[in-house]
Amino acid sequence: MHRIAPLLAILVPGLAVADTRLDLEPIPDLRLLEPVHHLDRGSDWNKRSSGGLTGSIGVGFGSHAGEKGLVGEGSLAIGKRMRQLVITATSDLVAAGNELVRGRHAGYLELRTDDRGSEDDITGRVSIGTTVEHGEARGLAPVYLGPGRRDHAAANADVLIGLEPDKDDMIWAALVQTDGSATRWLEAPLLDRAYRGAFGLGVSFAPNDGEVPRGRIDLLRARVEHANIKRTLRAAGTPMHDTQVRTIEVMSGLHELAGWIDHEILFAVTAQFGAVWIESDATAGRIEDTFFKMELGGHFKWRKKRIGRREFGFALARQPGPTPDGQYHASDWRLEMVSGAEDAHFVLAARGGISWVTHVSGGVTNPDTMKRYGSHVEGFAKLGLGVELGGYHAMTYEPRVAGDPWSAPREFATEVGVLARWRPSTY
């Protein structure tokens, strides 16, 4: 009993079923949209809402990092949508024994001008997003972050200013964006922390009336980023120099353009292509490369009759970037897929991804392409009153130390458990 109390204390703050074990970043994320765009077609109009809360909390027995014992997870999604304001937040936690394994928390705020005003008024939209991750990284993390335990926080702000009168569902708009992030590695022997800041401009075709929940079509978007990577002392006490990384990105295409159709399907689609130039002041000398970048993906959730839900998502992406230590440039081809089904009796979900990380420049050798992959499956039976009983199995095969991804051996890691969970919802 003395081990159960700390576990429950960890899980209580995060009550929604979420992807807490794989980082399938190129697939557009719908979790921040679900609390304010419900799949409630067929329900009474008087009972429909534009906000709410859903979550889950579960405790059971399983294995993590080869150690058996108590396991648990919790998640929360909450939000509210109004005519000129949207605010949502999610929180996900995973625990094993007395320890918090990992957590991820995200928020989104959107402000719109009033479309009932004069056609001469300036129209626009401001959106702000934040993400905080702590603990053990999810599998298949982006190359520039790497695996292992770390703390990572990121924030971005996009401003869209209308370039034509407010009279159509979609209008041309000027895009101004800024973003930044900070990472502190906790287990990487040669890494301390990194700070990144970026600024971008573009011209976009953007939704104007609120019927399209989020996203835009970029005719052209240019973004410049600077990163400073601080490294730890060498074994002999000689300090390593900071690594500076400069990135210029020019892209066009669909950027997480979302749709919400007849209260029975919610989706987001990304299809963007362009070029990326990266320059790094590595220890062995300056390296610079020009890459082709692409992200093609979609995420769909829809209603199946009265209670049923279905989910499907995919992504094919080529993501170039520096390694966490900034000493190498790499290209990461990713193929990912998610699926899920729910009815009156069961909840089933499966997701997975394959990544091919190719060395492009840096260092004195040319290592072979590194293949890594991961999967996560789960199934639960509904017992009534929001209570479910089931289990999960997650597996990854990749390096376990951030830094040079080719120097650390790839290892299998599994997370397995049987859970009893409660999944309430106010919508």
Backbone hydrogen bonds, N-H to C=O, Kabsch-Sander energy under -0.5 kcal/mol:
donor,donor_aa,acceptor,acceptor_aa,energy
5,A,1,M,-1.5
7,L,3,R,-1.1
8,L,4,I,-2.5
9,A,5,A,-2.3
10,I,6,P,-1.7
11,L,7,L,-1.7
12,V,8,L,-2.1
14,G,11,L,-1.2
15,L,13,P,-0.7
20,T,18,A,-1.3
23,D,139,G,-3.2
24,L,22,L,-0.9
25,E,23,D,-1.0
27,I,24,L,-1.4
33,L,30,L,-1.4
34,E,30,L,-1.8
36,V,33,L,-1.5
37,H,33,L,-1.2
40,D,38,H,-1.3
41,R,263,H,-1.9
43,S,40,D,-1.9
47,K,44,D,-1.6
48,R,44,D,-0.6
48,R,45,W,-1.0
52,G,79,G,-2.2
54,T,77,A,-2.5
55,G,424,P,-1.9
56,S,15,L,-9.9
56,S,75,S,-2.1
57,I,422,W,-1.8
58,G,73,E,-2.7
59,V,420,A,-2.0
60,G,71,V,-2.8
61,F,418,V,-1.6
62,G,69,G,-2.7
63,S,416,V,-3.1
64,H,67,E,-2.4
65,A,414,T,-1.0
67,E,64,H,-2.0
69,G,62,G,-2.4
71,V,60,G,-2.2
72,G,95,A,-2.3
73,E,58,G,-1.8
74,G,93,L,-2.2
75,S,56,S,-2.4
76,L,91,S,-2.3
77,A,54,T,-2.7
78,I,89,A,-2.6
79,G,52,G,-1.9
80,K,87,I,-2.4
81,R,50,S,-2.0
82,M,85,L,-3.6
86,V,110,E,-2.1
87,I,80,K,-2.3
88,T,108,Y,-2.4
89,A,78,I,-2.6
90,T,106,A,-2.7
91,S,76,L,-2.4
92,D,104,R,-2.7
93,L,74,G,-2.9
94,V,102,R,-2.3
95,A,72,G,-3.0
96,A,99,E,-2.4
97,G,70,L,-3.7
99,E,96,A,-2.0
101,V,94,V,-2.0
101,V,99,E,-0.7
102,R,94,V,-1.5
103,G,134,H,-2.3
104,R,92,D,-2.4
105,H,132,V,-2.7
106,A,90,T,-2.1
107,G,130,T,-2.1
108,Y,88,T,-2.5
109,L,128,I,-2.5
110,E,86,V,-2.8
111,L,126,V,-2.9
112,R,84,Q,-2.1
113,T,124,G,-1.9
115,D,113,T,-0.6
117,G,114,D,-1.4
121,D,118,S,-1.6
125,R,160,L,-2.2
126,V,111,L,-2.6
127,S,158,D,-2.6
128,I,109,L,-2.9
129,G,156,N,-2.5
130,T,107,G,-2.2
131,T,154,A,-2.6
132,V,105,H,-2.8
133,E,152,H,-3.3
134,H,103,G,-2.2
135,G,150,R,-0.6
136,E,101,V,-2.7
137,A,148,G,-1.9
139,G,21,R,-2.4
141,A,138,R,-0.6
145,L,142,P,-1.4
146,G,142,P,-2.4
150,R,135,G,-2.2
151,D,184,R,-2.5
152,H,133,E,-2.8
153,A,182,A,-2.4
154,A,131,T,-2.7
155,A,180,G,-2.5
156,N,129,G,-2.4
157,A,178,T,-2.8
158,D,127,S,-2.8
159,V,176,V,-3.0
160,L,125,R,-3.0
161,I,174,A,-2.3
162,G,123,T,-3.3
162,G,160,L,-0.5
163,L,172,W,-3.1
166,D,119,E,-0.5
167,K,165,P,-1.8
171,I,206,A,-2.5
173,A,204,S,-3.0
174,A,161,I,-2.8
175,L,202,G,-3.1
176,V,159,V,-2.5
177,Q,200,G,-2.5
178,T,157,A,-2.2
179,D,198,A,-1.7
180,G,155,A,-2.4
181,S,196,R,-2.0
182,A,153,A,-2.5
183,T,194,A,-2.4
184,R,151,D,-3.0
185,W,192,D,-1.7
186,L,149,R,-2.5
187,E,149,R,-0.9
191,L,188,A,-1.0
192,D,230,K,-2.2
193,R,230,K,-1.2
194,A,183,T,-2.3
195,Y,228,N,-2.1
196,R,181,S,-2.7
197,G,226,H,-2.1
198,A,179,D,-2.7
199,F,224,V,-2.1
200,G,177,Q,-2.9
201,L,222,A,-2.2
202,G,175,L,-1.9
203,V,220,L,-2.2
204,S,173,A,-3.0
205,F,217,I,-3.3
206,A,171,I,-2.8
206,A,204,S,-0.7
208,N,169,D,-3.3
209,D,169,D,-0.7
216,R,255,H,-1.3
217,I,205,F,-2.0
218,D,216,R,-0.6
218,D,253,G,-3.0
219,L,203,V,-2.2
219,L,217,I,-0.6
220,L,203,V,-1.5
221,R,251,M,-2.3
222,A,201,L,-3.0
223,R,249,E,-2.7
224,V,199,F,-2.7
225,E,247,T,-2.8
226,H,197,G,-2.7
227,A,245,V,-2.8
228,N,195,Y,-2.7
229,I,227,A,-0.5
229,I,243,T,-3.0
230,K,193,R,-3.2
230,K,228,N,-0.6
234,R,238,T,-2.2
237,G,234,R,-1.6
240,M,232,T,-0.5
243,T,229,I,-2.6
244,Q,242,D,-0.5
245,V,227,A,-2.5
246,R,279,E,-3.1
247,T,225,E,-2.7
248,I,277,W,-2.6
249,E,223,R,-3.0
250,V,275,A,-2.7
251,M,221,R,-2.7
252,S,273,F,-2.0
253,G,218,D,-2.6
254,L,271,A,-1.8
255,H,216,R,-2.9
256,E,254,L,-0.6
257,L,269,V,-2.2
258,A,214,R,-3.1
258,A,256,E,-0.6
259,G,267,F,-2.7
261,I,265,I,-2.2
262,D,260,W,-0.6
264,E,261,I,-2.6
265,I,261,I,-1.1
266,L,301,K,-3.1
267,F,259,G,-2.4
268,A,299,H,-1.9
269,V,257,L,-2.1
270,T,297,G,-2.9
271,A,254,L,-1.9
272,Q,295,E,-2.2
273,F,252,S,-2.6
274,G,293,K,-2.0
275,A,250,V,-2.1
276,V,291,F,-2.3
277,W,248,I,-3.0
278,I,289,D,-2.7
279,E,246,R,-2.7
280,S,287,I,-2.9
281,D,244,Q,-2.5
282,A,280,S,-1.4
282,A,285,G,-0.8
285,G,282,A,-1.3
287,I,280,S,-2.5
289,D,278,I,-2.3
291,F,276,V,-3.4
293,K,274,G,-2.7
294,M,318,R,-1.6
295,E,272,Q,-2.3
296,L,316,L,-2.1
297,G,270,T,-3.0
298,G,314,F,-2.0
299,H,268,A,-2.2
300,F,312,F,-3.1
301,K,266,L,-2.6
302,W,310,R,-2.1
303,R,264,E,-2.8
304,K,308,G,-3.0
305,K,303,R,-0.5
308,G,304,K,-1.2
309,R,342,E,-2.2
310,R,302,W,-2.4
311,E,340,G,-2.2
312,F,300,F,-2.5
313,G,338,V,-2.4
314,F,298,G,-2.4
315,A,336,E,-1.8
316,L,296,L,-3.0
317,A,334,R,-2.3
318,R,294,M,-2.7
319,Q,332,D,-2.7
321,G,330,A,-2.2
323,T,328,Y,-1.9
326,G,323,T,-2.0
329,H,361,S,-2.2
330,A,321,G,-2.7
331,S,358,T,-2.1
332,D,319,Q,-1.2
333,W,331,S,-0.6
333,W,356,W,-2.3
334,R,317,A,-2.9
335,L,354,I,-2.4
336,E,315,A,-2.4
337,M,352,G,-2.3
338,V,313,G,-2.5
339,S,350,A,-2.5
340,G,311,E,-2.0
341,A,348,L,-2.5
342,E,309,R,-2.4
343,D,346,F,-2.2
347,V,380,F,-2.4
348,L,341,A,-3.1
349,A,378,E,-2.2
350,A,339,S,-2.6
351,R,376,H,-2.0
352,G,337,M,-2.3
353,G,374,G,-2.2
354,I,335,L,-2.4
355,S,372,R,-3.1
356,W,333,W,-2.7
357,V,355,S,-0.6
357,V,370,M,-3.0
358,T,331,S,-3.0
358,T,356,W,-0.7
360,V,329,H,-2.7
361,S,329,H,-1.2
370,M,357,V,-2.9
371,K,369,T,-0.5
372,R,355,S,-2.5
373,Y,397,Y,-1.4
374,G,353,G,-2.0
375,S,395,M,-2.5
376,H,351,R,-2.5
377,V,393,H,-2.4
378,E,349,A,-2.3
379,G,391,G,-2.1
380,F,347,V,-2.5
381,A,389,L,-2.8
382,K,345,H,-3.1
383,L,387,V,-3.0
384,G,387,V,-0.9
387,V,384,G,-1.8
388,E,421,R,-3.1
389,L,381,A,-2.3
390,G,419,L,-2.4
391,G,379,G,-2.1
392,Y,417,G,-2.1
393,H,377,V,-2.5
394,A,415,E,-2.7
395,M,375,S,-2.5
396,T,413,A,-2.1
397,Y,373,Y,-2.6
398,E,411,E,-1.6
400,R,409,P,-0.5
407,S,404,D,-1.2
408,A,404,D,-0.9
411,E,398,E,-2.4
413,A,396,T,-2.1
415,E,394,A,-2.5
416,V,63,S,-2.1
417,G,392,Y,-1.9
418,V,61,F,-2.6
419,L,390,G,-2.8
420,A,59,V,-1.8
421,R,388,E,-2.7
421,R,419,L,-0.5
422,W,57,I,-2.7
423,R,386,G,-2.9
426,T,53,L,-2.7
